[in-house]
Amino acid sequence: MIANTITLCRLLLTFAVIVLFGTHHILDMGLIATIALIFALDGVDGYIARRRNETSKLGEVLDTVADRIIENTFWIYFTTTGHLPLWMPIVVMARGFITDALQRYFGYPESGWTHALTRSRISRAFSGLTKMLAFTSLASTSLFKTPALEQGSLILATIAVGFCLLRGLPFFFIRSKNVQELL
């Protein structure tokens, strides 16, 4: 399945970026473009799966796992390099663990504003775009050490975290009565 291959390639590219970044100035410029490619391919794999009628439960799980690994890898990397405060990856990862668990247990929103915010292609595209811009900008600060770029990168990362939290809100409020049933 081509879509699953793309997903696995995104993972491998992520690890290559992390291993190679900072070894050579010219290479770093290409790796910044590779970060953008990794996030752009996230939309491509789903499109190809739907277009070629290759959607599967395995592909859905693989895509979700790859998304979490890729995203968390970049959040952790840029935190350990001193570009981000520690609270950012903690908040993003905690939100991911909680909402993924709630989604698996209660299912995905299928209509209304909860679907539009959590599952729509527009919401997912905006989420991916904010992370792509934040991570490419953060990587660029390693090459071009300007205060404006550093401040802009932090603002982009904060927007990405904020949108991540916003997309998770429906699971804390809409499903709260279902969680009460579990207790």
C-alpha positions in Angstrom: 0.0 0.0 0.0 1.5 3.3 -1.2 -0.1 5.4 1.6 1.5 3.2 4.4 4.8 3.4 2.6 4.6 7.2 2.6 3.8 7.1 6.3 6.8 5.0 7.1 9.0 7.2 4.9 7.8 10.2 7.0 9.0 8.4 10.1 12.4 7.6 8.6 12.9 11.1 7.3 12.1 12.4 10.8 14.8 10.3 12.4 17.2 11.3 9.6 16.6 15.0 10.3 17.2 14.6 14.0 20.4 12.6 13.5 21.8 14.9 10.8 20.7 18.3 11.8 23.6 20.5 13.0 26.3 18.6 11.2 26.7 21.0 8.2 25.2 24.4 7.4 24.3 23.6 3.8 22.8 20.2 4.8 20.7 21.9 7.5 19.0 24.1 4.9 17.9 20.9 3.1 16.8 19.3 6.4 14.6 22.4 7.1 12.9 21.7 3.7 12.7 18.1 4.7 10.8 19.0 7.9 8.3 20.8 5.7 8.1 17.8 3.4 7.4 15.5 6.3 4.4 17.5 7.3 3.2 18.0 3.7 3.3 14.2 3.2 0.9 13.8 6.1 -1.9 15.0 3.9 -0.7 13.2 0.9 -0.8 9.7 2.5 -4.4 10.1 3.5 -5.3 11.5 0.1 -3.7 8.6 -1.7 -5.3 6.0 0.6 -8.7 7.4 -0.2 -8.0 7.9 -3.9 -6.7 4.4 -4.4 -9.3 2.9 -2.1 -6.5 1.6 0.2 -7.9 2.8 3.5 -7.7 0.3 6.3 -7.8 0.1 10.1 -4.1 -0.7 10.1 -3.3 2.3 7.9 -5.4 4.5 10.2 -3.6 3.3 13.3 -0.2 3.5 11.6 -0.9 7.1 10.5 -1.9 8.1 14.0 1.1 6.5 15.6 3.5 8.0 13.0 1.9 11.4 13.5 2.4 11.2 17.3 6.0 10.0 17.0 6.9 12.6 14.5 5.3 15.5 16.3 6.6 14.4 19.8 10.1 13.9 18.3 10.2 17.5 17.1 8.7 18.9 20.3 11.3 17.0 22.3 14.2 17.9 20.0 13.6 21.6 20.0 13.1 21.6 23.8 16.4 19.8 24.4 18.2 22.2 22.1 16.9 25.1 24.2 14.5 26.5 21.6 11.3 25.7 23.5 10.2 25.7 27.2 9.7 22.3 28.7 6.0 22.9 29.3 5.2 22.8 25.5 6.0 19.1 24.8 4.5 18.1 28.1 1.2 19.8 27.3 1.1 18.4 23.7 2.0 14.9 24.7 -0.5 14.8 27.7 -3.2 16.2 25.4 -2.4 13.5 22.8 -2.4 10.6 25.3 -5.7 11.7 26.8 -7.6 12.5 23.6 -6.3 9.4 21.8 -7.5 7.2 24.7 -10.9 9.0 24.7 -11.2 8.7 21.0 -10.5 5.0 21.1 -13.0 4.4 23.8 -15.8 6.7 22.7 -15.2 7.0 19.0 -14.7 10.0 16.9 -17.1 12.9 16.5 -19.1 12.4 13.4 -20.9 15.6 13.0 -21.4 19.2 14.1 -18.8 21.6 15.5 -17.0 18.8 17.4 -16.3 17.0 14.1 -15.3 20.3 12.4 -12.8 21.1 15.1 -11.3 17.7 15.7 -11.7 15.7 12.4 -12.3 17.9 9.5 -9.7 18.2 6.8 -9.5 21.9 7.3 -8.8 21.5 11.0 -6.2 18.8 10.4 -4.6 20.8 7.7 -4.4 23.9 9.8 -3.0 21.9 12.7 -0.3 20.4 10.4 0.5 23.8 8.9 1.0 25.4 12.3 3.3 22.6 13.4 5.2 22.7 10.1 5.7 26.4 10.3 6.7 26.2 14.0 9.3 23.4 13.4 10.8 24.8 10.2 11.1 28.2 11.9 12.6 26.7 15.0 15.2 24.8 12.8 15.9 28.0 11.0 16.9 29.8 14.2 19.8 27.4 14.4 21.1 28.8 11.1 20.0 32.4 11.4 20.4 33.5 15.0 18.3 36.6 15.0 16.1 37.7 17.9 13.2 38.4 15.6 13.3 34.8 14.2 13.7 33.3 17.6 10.7 35.3 18.9 8.6 34.5 15.8 9.4 30.8 16.2 8.3 30.8 19.8 5.1 32.6 18.8 4.4 30.0 16.1 5.1 27.2 18.5 2.7 28.7 21.0 0.0 29.0 18.3 0.6 25.3 17.4 0.2 24.3 21.1 -2.9 26.5 21.5 -4.5 24.9 18.4 -3.6 21.5 19.6 -5.4 22.2 22.9 -8.3 23.7 21.2 -8.8 20.6 19.0 -8.8 18.5 22.2 -11.4 20.5 24.1 -14.5 18.7 22.7 -13.3 15.4 24.2 -13.1 16.9 27.7 -16.6 18.6 27.6 -18.7 16.6 25.1 -17.6 13.2 26.5 -17.6 14.3 30.1 -20.9 12.5 30.9 -19.6 9.3 29.2 -16.4 9.5 31.4 -18.7 9.9 34.5 -20.4 6.6 33.4 -17.0 4.9 33.5 -16.4 5.9 37.1 
